[in-house]
């Protein structure tokens, strides 16, 4: 039998501290990440974080909270929703 997961909408917040740390809640999935770019999906659309020396400090799959540290110079939303599974769905297959 296939396991069904209930999707619960979580509040979406973005908190940036001194352009060094950004905490995002309401993260549904992570598409990709490297030291210059983190692409993630939220209920509010795709969010791209750009910067230098970016590192994911905290990722809580249950609460949908993500913390990224580095030199952040851009946060950009796109209205596209995920069509295929991203990083987390690949990780938990």
C-alpha positions in Angstrom: 0.0 0.0 0.0 1.3 3.4 -0.9 1.9 5.8 2.0 -0.1 9.0 1.8 1.4 12.2 3.3 -0.8 15.0 4.4 0.3 18.4 3.1 -0.2 21.0 5.8 0.3 24.6 4.7 2.7 26.3 7.1 3.1 30.0 7.6 5.8 31.4 5.3 8.3 33.9 6.8 11.7 35.2 5.8 14.0 36.7 8.4 17.3 38.1 7.4 19.9 39.1 9.9 22.7 41.5 8.8 22.7 40.0 5.3 24.6 37.1 6.8 21.9 34.7 7.9 18.4 34.1 6.4 15.8 31.9 8.1 12.9 30.7 5.9 9.8 29.0 7.3 7.1 27.3 5.2 9.7 25.5 2.9 8.0 22.7 1.0 11.1 21.4 -0.9 14.7 22.3 -1.9 15.5 22.1 -5.6 19.2 22.6 -5.4 22.0 24.3 -3.5 25.7 25.2 -3.8 27.9 27.9 -2.4 26.4 30.6 -4.7 22.7 29.7 -5.0 20.0 28.0 -2.9 16.7 27.3 -4.8 13.7 26.2 -2.7 10.0 26.0 -3.0 7.4 27.6 -0.6 3.7 27.9 -0.7 4.3 31.5 -2.0 6.4 30.3 -5.0 10.0 29.5 -5.8 12.6 31.4 -3.8 16.1 31.8 -5.0 18.8 32.9 -2.5 22.0 34.1 -4.0 25.3 35.0 -2.4 28.8 33.9 -1.6 30.0 31.0 0.6 26.4 30.0 1.3 25.9 27.1 3.7 22.8 25.4 5.0 23.0 25.5 8.8 19.6 24.1 9.7 17.0 22.1 7.8 14.0 20.8 9.6 11.8 18.7 7.2 9.0 18.4 9.7 8.5 22.1 10.3 9.7 23.3 6.9 12.3 25.6 8.4 15.6 26.4 6.7 18.6 28.5 7.8 21.3 29.6 5.3 24.5 31.5 6.3 26.9 33.4 4.1 27.1 36.7 2.3 23.6 37.1 0.9 23.0 39.6 -1.9 19.7 38.5 -3.5 16.3 36.9 -2.5 14.1 36.5 -5.6 10.6 34.9 -5.8 9.1 33.3 -8.9 5.5 32.1 -9.0 6.4 28.7 -10.4 5.4 25.7 -8.3 7.4 22.5 -8.3 6.5 20.2 -11.1 8.7 17.3 -10.1 10.3 16.3 -6.8 13.2 18.4 -5.7 16.2 17.6 -3.5 14.2 16.4 -0.5 12.0 14.0 -2.5 15.1 12.5 -4.1 16.8 12.2 -0.7 13.8 10.4 0.9 12.9 7.9 -1.9 
